[in-house]
Amino acid sequence: MTENLPKKKSFKNPIKFAVTLNEEQKEAKAIVLQNKITVLKGSAGSGKSMLAAQVALDLLFRHEVEKVILTRPAVTSGEEIGYLPGDKDAKLAPYTAAIYDNMYRLYNKEKIDKEIMEGHIEVIPLAFMRGRNLTNCAVVVDEGQNITHRQMELLLGRICEGSKMIICGDTAQIDLKDKKMSGFNFICNNLTNVSGFGVVTLKTNHRDPIVEDILKVYGDHRD
């Protein structure tokens, strides 16, 4: 049975975001819009999360989806932060702050906060994904390189009618104690022949030029 999805509205004018995409990002966005699942690869500062947030907000504001789902693994870069008080949003706040920061950079903060309050932008911990049906939504997955094989399989199995998923990651930033547990490279290498799955590598550095030089040195000396 076909699900009854809301009628999509058409917009003549593009959504005006505060940050303009460069040509590389525009090409990547076109690929995201063509696919059901897209992996955005790239080193630190390549704009993966910013692009994913822009695409998700664009789809939401155009009523192409009903909501934006934000998720990422609760893995830190080598430093344990211990027990965090509060509800799930408070516990996930340190992990999702970067995604929210990108949204605030892209669009009016009051508008973003309104969408959050109305439940149109929702944080779902990766650990709570089992049993969820992600229907008619844009799913932004940050720090995908820290998702294990089992978690990745579970996550990809949640997608339902009318949804898109964008998985951002960089294999140079795997923080899992056993790097072989990461399921990121597996999907990049083994799902490219699946219809509706795409992989895009962003190469332009959007931070200070020194970042690119430093990362190159570390890359040259990485085992």
Buried (B, 14 or more C-beta within 10 A) or exposed (E): EEEEEEEEEEEEEEBEBEBEBBEBBEEBBEEBEEBBBBBBBBBBBBBBBBBBBBBBBBBBBBEBBBBBBBBBBBBEEEEEEEEEEEEEEEBBBEBBEBBBEBBBBBBEEEEBBEBBEEEBBBBBBBEEBEEBEBBBBBBBBBBBBBBBBEBBEBBBEBBEEBBBBBBBBBBEEBBBEEEEBBBBBEBBEEBEEEEEBBBBBBEEBBEEEEBBEEBEEEEEEEE
